[in-house]
Amino acid sequence: MKTQRVLTGITTSGTPHLGNYVGAIRPTVRASRLDNVESFYFLADYHALIKTSGDPARVQRSTLEIAATWLACGLDPEKVTFYRQSDIPEIPELTWMLTCVTGKGLLNRAHAYKAAVDKNHEAGAEPDDGVTAGLFMYPVLMAADILMFNAHQVPVGRDQIQHIEMARDMASSFNHLYGEHFTLPEAVIEEQVATLPGLDGRKMSKSYDNTIPLFVPREQLRKLIMGIVTDSRAPGEPKATEGSALFQLYQAFASADETAALAKAYAEGIAWGEAKQRLFERLDREIAPLREVYDALIQDPARIEQTLRMGAEKARAIATPFTQRLRHAVGLRPLDRQAAPSGGPAKAAKAALPAFKQYREKDGQFYFKLTDAKGAVLLQSRGFAAPRDAAQAMARLQREGSVALDAMAQQLIAPDDVEGVTIALKALREAGA
């Protein structure tokens, strides 16, 4: 039985590069083959509109290239849900619902928006000059992507952690108002290769124009690698691995033994040209067989289109009924149905199911409790230093149910009614909370 949902998206605003492959595509394709993982992969073409306004051909071409890349890298559309974001109309609808429970102050703190404001400030321009509402609302759309499918884990680069934390905040706000509907997602990062350096040593990014396209022809790949910026140390001089773009790129593809061998060569003064040749050979060994499949797929866009439409059907089989449930929760209901009792839909939703409640005590610690439908306390936590720790513990209980009780014994005060707790957790899981 699959217990973990993992979701990953790539914005269709450019050609896939090595950073995309190492940071998102490769680890999530591997994860999709695990028996206990249910994987969702999507082409974030709504997000692309923020970056590519006025260039529709670029969005279409990038969508084709990224879809072909994922399939060439081993993604099996029969085993995963692989879809195009814009084929799921429930996602923009959820975006609006989340917008209505999200404080503007939270969005003001988003890194991308703050960077744009700071840039304007340095230039002496108005704070929001050139800033679109799309850029400002980007975190809400990303949260909708994640929460629509109640993903447990979202593999991201370190620079995207804030967006996952914001999605958790939005989910918590919605749950607090309308009942427990959303799972609180967690960011997953491969520490050593979460962010790859580009040709100039900065983070590999289309924004810096320093990327190495994943499936360029072999000779072009070699030319790009030979152009990576290095320092002026001559052959024979020891070289530091720390801060070396060459070494970081090699490490992302090589085994532990291969990495150790190159580190030894650095200490012994390997010439930069030889180090670059080693990097090229290691990269091409992994990429060459994938490139052959990619080239065949890119010539058959109809096949890719059919694959994406099939994926959209699978995704909407989940999204459509879930959105109906959310519409009902917020009060978007047929008028011939029984109206919510006095006090509004939030109280009705909370009264129908057991509920987790998180709070802070005078000691500064954060706690949570599980109450039954009548408000009686079934389970009480011990104190947590940070609200996020308490939220993660609640999410684990919601996700794993009674199975997690023994494993989390140190975090919980032993319940008097174990059977009642078990029944309550089961009810929450069955309701999709």
C-alpha positions as CSV (number, residue, x, y, z in Angstrom):
1,M,0.0,0.0,0.0
2,K,1.3,3.4,-1.0
3,T,1.5,5.7,2.0
4,Q,3.7,8.7,0.9
5,R,2.7,11.3,-1.7
6,V,5.6,13.1,-3.3
7,L,5.0,16.0,-5.7
8,T,7.5,17.9,-7.9
9,G,7.0,20.5,-10.6
10,I,9.3,22.3,-13.0
11,T,8.5,25.7,-14.5
12,T,8.2,25.6,-18.3
13,S,10.2,28.7,-18.9
14,G,13.4,27.4,-20.4
15,T,15.4,24.4,-21.4
16,P,16.1,21.8,-18.7
17,H,19.7,22.0,-17.4
18,L,21.9,19.9,-15.1
19,G,20.7,21.7,-12.0
20,N,17.1,20.7,-12.8
21,Y,18.2,17.1,-13.4
22,V,20.2,16.7,-10.2
23,G,18.0,18.8,-7.9
24,A,14.6,17.6,-9.1
25,I,14.3,15.1,-11.9
26,R,16.7,12.4,-10.9
27,P,15.9,12.1,-7.2
28,T,12.1,12.1,-7.8
29,V,12.2,9.7,-10.7
30,R,14.2,7.3,-8.3
31,A,11.6,7.9,-5.6
32,S,8.8,7.1,-8.0
33,R,10.0,3.5,-8.2
34,L,9.6,2.9,-4.5
35,D,6.7,0.7,-3.4
36,N,5.5,3.1,-0.7
37,V,5.5,6.2,-2.8
38,E,2.7,7.8,-4.8
39,S,4.3,10.3,-7.1
40,F,2.9,13.4,-8.8
41,Y,4.9,15.3,-11.5
42,F,3.7,18.4,-13.2
43,L,4.7,20.9,-15.8
44,A,4.3,24.3,-14.1
45,D,3.1,26.3,-17.1
46,Y,1.0,28.7,-15.1
47,H,4.1,29.6,-13.2
48,A,5.9,30.1,-16.5
49,L,3.6,33.0,-17.4
50,I,5.1,35.0,-14.5
51,K,8.6,34.8,-16.2
52,T,7.7,34.7,-19.9
53,S,5.0,37.3,-20.4
54,G,4.7,38.0,-24.2
55,D,6.6,34.9,-25.3
56,P,4.0,32.1,-25.7
57,A,6.3,30.1,-28.1
58,R,8.9,29.8,-25.3
59,V,6.3,28.3,-22.9
60,Q,5.1,25.8,-25.5
61,R,8.6,24.7,-26.5
62,S,9.8,24.5,-22.9
63,T,6.7,22.3,-22.0
64,L,7.7,19.9,-24.8
65,E,11.3,19.8,-23.7
66,I,10.7,19.3,-20.0
67,A,8.1,16.6,-20.7
68,A,10.5,14.8,-23.0
69,T,13.2,15.1,-20.4
70,W,11.2,13.5,-17.6
71,L,10.2,10.6,-19.8
72,A,13.7,10.1,-21.2
73,C,15.0,10.0,-17.6
74,G,12.8,7.0,-16.8
75,L,9.5,8.4,-15.6
76,D,6.8,5.8,-16.1
77,P,3.4,7.5,-16.7
78,E,1.7,4.3,-15.9
79,K,3.0,4.3,-12.4
80,V,2.9,8.0,-11.6
81,T,0.6,10.9,-12.2
82,F,2.3,13.1,-14.8
83,Y,0.3,16.1,-15.9
84,R,0.4,19.7,-17.1
85,Q,-0.6,22.3,-14.5
86,S,-3.0,24.2,-16.8
87,D,-5.0,21.0,-17.6
88,I,-6.2,21.0,-13.9
89,P,-8.8,23.8,-13.6
90,E,-9.2,23.0,-9.9
91,I,-5.8,24.4,-9.2
92,P,-6.6,28.0,-9.9
93,E,-9.8,27.6,-8.0
94,L,-7.9,26.4,-5.0
95,T,-5.5,29.3,-5.4
96,W,-8.4,31.7,-4.9
97,M,-9.6,29.8,-1.8
98,L,-6.1,30.0,-0.3
99,T,-5.8,33.6,-1.2
100,C,-8.8,34.4,0.9
101,V,-7.2,32.9,4.1
102,T,-3.6,34.1,3.5
103,G,-2.4,37.3,5.1
104,K,-0.7,39.9,2.8
105,G,2.0,40.2,5.4
106,L,3.0,36.6,4.7
107,L,3.3,37.2,1.0
108,N,5.3,40.4,1.7
109,R,8.0,38.2,3.2
110,A,8.4,36.0,0.1
111,H,12.1,36.0,-1.1
112,A,11.3,36.7,-4.8
113,Y,9.0,39.7,-4.0
114,K,11.4,41.1,-1.4
115,A,14.3,40.8,-3.9
116,A,12.3,42.8,-6.5
117,V,11.4,45.5,-4.0
118,D,15.1,45.7,-2.8
119,K,16.2,46.0,-6.4
120,N,13.8,48.9,-7.0
121,H,14.9,50.6,-3.8
122,E,18.6,50.5,-4.9
123,A,17.6,51.9,-8.2
124,G,15.6,54.7,-6.6
125,A,12.3,53.5,-8.2
126,E,8.9,52.9,-6.6
127,P,8.9,49.7,-4.5
128,D,6.5,47.8,-6.7
129,D,7.8,49.1,-10.0
130,G,7.6,46.3,-12.6
131,V,6.3,43.8,-10.0
132,T,3.2,41.9,-11.3
133,A,0.5,40.5,-9.1
134,G,1.6,37.2,-10.5
135,L,5.0,37.4,-8.9
136,F,3.4,38.5,-5.6
137,M,0.9,35.7,-5.7
138,Y,3.4,33.0,-6.8
139,P,3.6,31.4,-3.3
140,V,-0.2,30.9,-3.2
141,L,-0.3,29.2,-6.6
142,M,2.6,26.9,-5.5
143,A,0.7,26.1,-2.3
144,A,-2.3,25.2,-4.4
145,D,-0.2,22.8,-6.5
146,I,1.0,21.0,-3.4
147,L,-2.2,21.0,-1.3
148,M,-4.5,20.0,-4.1
149,F,-3.0,16.5,-3.9
150,N,-2.1,16.6,-0.2
151,A,1.5,15.8,-0.9
152,H,3.5,14.7,2.1
153,Q,6.9,15.5,0.7
154,V,8.1,18.1,-1.9
155,P,11.7,17.7,-3.2
156,V,13.0,21.3,-3.7
157,G,16.2,23.3,-3.8
158,R,17.3,25.0,-0.6
159,D,16.0,28.4,-2.1
160,Q,12.5,26.9,-2.2
161,I,12.2,25.9,1.4
162,Q,10.4,29.1,2.2
163,H,7.6,28.3,-0.2
164,I,7.0,25.0,1.4
165,E,6.8,26.7,4.8
166,M,4.3,29.2,3.4
167,A,2.2,26.4,2.0
168,R,2.1,24.9,5.5
169,D,1.0,28.2,6.9
170,M,-1.8,28.5,4.3
171,A,-2.9,24.9,4.9
172,S,-3.0,25.5,8.7
173,S,-5.0,28.7,8.3
174,F,-7.6,26.9,6.1
175,N,-7.7,23.9,8.4
176,H,-8.3,26.2,11.4
177,L,-11.2,27.9,9.7
178,Y,-12.9,25.1,7.8
179,G,-11.8,21.8,9.4
180,E,-8.9,19.5,8.7
181,H,-8.7,19.2,4.9
182,F,-5.0,19.6,4.1
183,T,-1.9,17.6,4.9
184,L,1.0,19.8,6.0
185,P,3.8,19.2,3.4
186,E,7.5,18.8,4.2
187,A,10.5,19.9,2.1
188,V,13.0,17.3,1.1
189,I,16.5,18.2,0.1
190,E,19.6,16.3,-1.0
191,E,22.0,18.2,1.1
192,Q,25.1,17.9,-1.1
193,V,23.5,18.5,-4.5
194,A,20.4,20.6,-3.8
195,T,21.9,23.6,-5.7
196,L,24.5,23.1,-8.5
197,P,26.9,25.8,-9.6
198,G,26.8,27.1,-13.1
199,L,29.4,28.1,-15.6
200,D,30.4,31.2,-13.6
201,G,30.3,29.5,-10.2
202,R,27.0,31.1,-9.1
203,K,23.9,29.0,-8.7
204,M,23.0,27.3,-12.0
205,S,20.0,29.3,-13.1
206,K,18.3,30.5,-16.3
207,S,18.2,33.9,-14.6
208,Y,22.0,34.1,-14.7
209,D,22.3,32.6,-18.2
210,N,25.0,30.2,-16.8
211,T,23.3,26.9,-17.2
212,I,24.5,23.7,-18.9
213,P,21.6,22.3,-20.9
214,L,21.0,18.7,-20.0
215,F,20.7,17.2,-23.5
216,V,23.0,19.3,-25.6
217,P,25.1,17.3,-28.2
218,R,28.1,15.6,-26.8
219,E,30.7,18.1,-28.3
220,Q,28.7,21.1,-27.1
221,L,28.6,19.6,-23.6
222,R,32.4,19.3,-23.7
223,K,32.8,22.9,-24.9
224,L,30.6,24.2,-22.1
225,I,32.4,22.3,-19.4
226,M,35.8,23.4,-20.7
227,G,34.5,27.0,-20.3
228,I,33.7,26.7,-16.6
229,V,35.4,29.4,-14.6
230,T,38.4,28.3,-12.4
231,D,41.1,30.1,-10.5
232,S,44.7,30.7,-11.7
233,R,46.4,27.8,-9.9
234,A,48.9,26.1,-12.2
235,P,49.3,22.3,-12.8
236,G,51.1,20.8,-9.8
237,E,49.7,23.3,-7.3
238,P,47.3,21.8,-4.8
239,K,43.7,22.9,-5.4
240,A,40.8,23.3,-2.9
241,T,37.7,21.3,-3.4
242,E,35.6,23.7,-1.3
243,G,34.1,26.3,-3.5
244,S,35.2,24.6,-6.7
245,A,32.3,24.5,-9.2
246,L,34.0,21.7,-11.1
247,F,34.2,19.5,-8.0
248,Q,30.6,20.2,-6.9
249,L,29.4,19.2,-10.4
250,Y,31.5,16.1,-10.4
251,Q,30.3,15.1,-6.9
252,A,26.7,15.4,-8.0
253,F,27.2,12.6,-10.5
254,A,30.0,10.5,-9.2
255,S,30.1,7.7,-6.6
256,A,31.8,8.2,-3.2
257,D,34.9,6.4,-4.5
258,E,35.1,8.5,-7.6
259,T,34.6,11.7,-5.6
260,A,37.4,10.7,-3.2
261,A,39.7,10.0,-6.1
262,L,39.1,13.4,-7.6
263,A,39.6,15.1,-4.2
264,K,43.0,13.3,-4.0
265,A,43.9,14.5,-7.4
266,Y,43.0,18.1,-6.4
267,A,45.4,17.8,-3.4
268,E,48.1,16.5,-5.7
269,G,47.7,19.4,-8.1
270,I,45.7,18.1,-11.1
271,A,45.6,20.5,-14.0
272,W,42.3,22.3,-14.5
273,G,42.0,21.0,-18.1
274,E,42.4,17.4,-16.9
275,A,39.8,18.0,-14.1
276,K,37.4,19.3,-16.7
277,Q,37.9,16.3,-18.9
278,R,37.2,14.0,-16.0
279,L,34.0,15.9,-15.4
280,F,32.9,15.8,-19.0
281,E,33.5,12.0,-19.2
282,R,31.6,11.3,-16.0
283,L,28.6,13.5,-17.1
284,D,28.5,12.1,-20.6
285,R,28.6,8.5,-19.3
286,E,25.3,9.1,-17.4
287,I,23.6,11.4,-19.9
288,A,24.4,9.8,-23.3
289,P,21.9,7.0,-23.1
290,L,19.2,9.4,-21.9
291,R,20.0,11.8,-24.7
292,E,19.2,9.2,-27.3
293,V,15.7,8.6,-25.9
294,Y,15.1,12.4,-25.5
295,D,16.0,13.1,-29.2
296,A,13.5,10.5,-30.3
297,L,10.7,11.9,-28.1
298,I,11.3,15.5,-29.1
299,Q,10.5,14.5,-32.6
300,D,7.1,13.0,-31.6
301,P,5.1,15.8,-29.8
302,A,1.8,14.0,-30.4
303,R,2.9,11.1,-28.2
304,I,3.9,13.5,-25.4
305,E,0.6,15.3,-25.7
306,Q,-1.4,12.1,-25.4
307,T,0.7,11.1,-22.3
308,L,-0.1,14.5,-20.6
309,R,-3.8,14.2,-21.3
310,M,-3.9,10.8,-19.8
311,G,-2.1,12.1,-16.8
312,A,-4.5,15.0,-16.4
313,E,-7.4,12.5,-16.3
314,K,-5.7,10.7,-13.4
315,A,-5.0,14.0,-11.6
316,R,-8.5,15.3,-12.0
317,A,-9.9,12.0,-10.6
318,I,-8.4,13.2,-7.4
319,A,-8.7,17.0,-7.8
320,T,-12.4,17.2,-8.8
321,P,-14.0,15.4,-5.8
322,F,-11.6,17.0,-3.4
323,T,-12.4,20.5,-4.8
324,Q,-16.1,19.7,-4.3
325,R,-15.4,18.9,-0.7
326,L,-13.5,22.2,-0.3
327,R,-16.3,24.1,-2.0
328,H,-18.8,22.7,0.4
329,A,-16.5,23.4,3.4
330,V,-16.2,27.1,2.5
331,G,-20.0,27.5,1.8
332,L,-20.1,27.3,-2.0
333,R,-23.0,24.9,-1.9
334,P,-26.3,24.3,-3.8
335,L,-29.1,26.3,-2.4
336,D,-31.4,23.3,-2.2
337,R,-29.2,21.6,0.3
338,Q,-29.6,22.0,4.1
339,A,-27.9,25.2,5.3
340,A,-25.1,25.2,7.8
341,P,-26.2,25.5,11.4
342,S,-25.8,28.8,13.3
343,G,-22.2,29.6,13.8
344,G,-21.1,29.0,10.2
345,P,-19.5,26.2,8.2
346,A,-16.3,26.3,10.2
347,K,-18.0,25.1,13.5
348,A,-20.0,22.5,11.6
349,A,-16.9,21.1,9.9
350,K,-15.0,20.9,13.2
351,A,-17.9,19.4,15.1
352,A,-18.3,16.6,12.6
353,L,-14.8,15.1,13.1
354,P,-12.1,14.8,15.8
355,A,-9.7,17.7,15.5
356,F,-6.1,18.6,16.3
357,K,-5.6,21.9,18.1
358,Q,-2.2,23.6,18.4
359,Y,-1.5,26.3,21.0
360,R,1.2,28.1,23.0
361,E,1.4,28.1,26.8
362,K,2.9,30.7,29.2
363,D,6.1,28.7,29.4
364,G,6.8,29.6,25.8
365,Q,6.4,26.0,24.6
366,F,4.1,24.9,21.8
367,Y,1.6,22.1,22.4
368,F,-1.2,20.3,20.6
369,K,-4.1,18.1,21.6
370,L,-6.5,15.8,19.8
371,T,-10.1,16.2,20.8
372,D,-13.2,14.1,19.8
373,A,-16.3,15.5,18.0
374,K,-17.6,16.8,21.4
375,G,-14.4,18.5,22.4
376,A,-13.2,16.0,24.9
377,V,-9.4,15.7,25.0
378,L,-8.2,12.3,23.7
379,L,-4.5,13.0,23.3
380,Q,-2.1,15.6,24.7
381,S,1.4,16.4,23.5
382,R,4.5,17.4,25.5
383,G,6.0,20.9,24.9
384,F,7.8,21.7,21.7
385,A,10.4,24.5,21.3
386,A,9.1,25.6,17.9
387,P,5.6,25.7,16.4
388,R,6.9,23.9,13.3
389,D,8.0,20.9,15.4
390,A,4.5,20.6,16.9
391,A,2.9,20.9,13.5
392,Q,5.2,18.1,12.1
393,A,4.3,15.8,15.0
394,M,0.6,16.4,14.3
395,A,1.1,15.8,10.6
396,R,2.8,12.5,11.3
397,L,-0.1,11.4,13.5
398,Q,-2.6,12.4,10.8
399,R,-0.6,10.6,8.2
400,E,0.3,7.4,10.0
401,G,-2.5,7.1,12.5
402,S,-2.2,4.8,15.5
403,V,0.9,3.3,13.9
404,A,2.8,6.4,15.0
405,L,1.7,6.3,18.7
406,D,4.5,4.0,19.9
407,A,7.2,5.6,17.8
408,M,6.2,9.1,19.2
409,A,5.9,8.0,22.8
410,Q,8.5,10.6,24.0
411,Q,6.5,13.4,22.4
412,L,3.2,12.5,23.8
413,I,1.5,12.2,27.2
414,A,0.1,8.6,27.4
415,P,-3.6,8.8,26.6
416,D,-6.1,7.4,29.0
417,D,-8.3,6.2,26.2
418,V,-6.0,4.5,23.6
419,E,-8.9,3.0,21.8
420,G,-10.6,6.4,21.5
421,V,-7.4,7.9,20.1
422,T,-7.1,5.1,17.6
423,I,-10.8,5.5,16.4
424,A,-10.3,9.3,16.1
425,L,-7.1,9.0,14.0
426,K,-8.8,6.5,11.8
427,A,-11.7,8.8,11.3
428,L,-9.4,11.7,10.3
429,R,-7.5,9.5,7.8
430,E,-10.6,8.2,6.2
431,A,-11.9,11.7,5.9
432,G,-8.7,12.7,4.2
433,A,-7.8,15.2,6.8
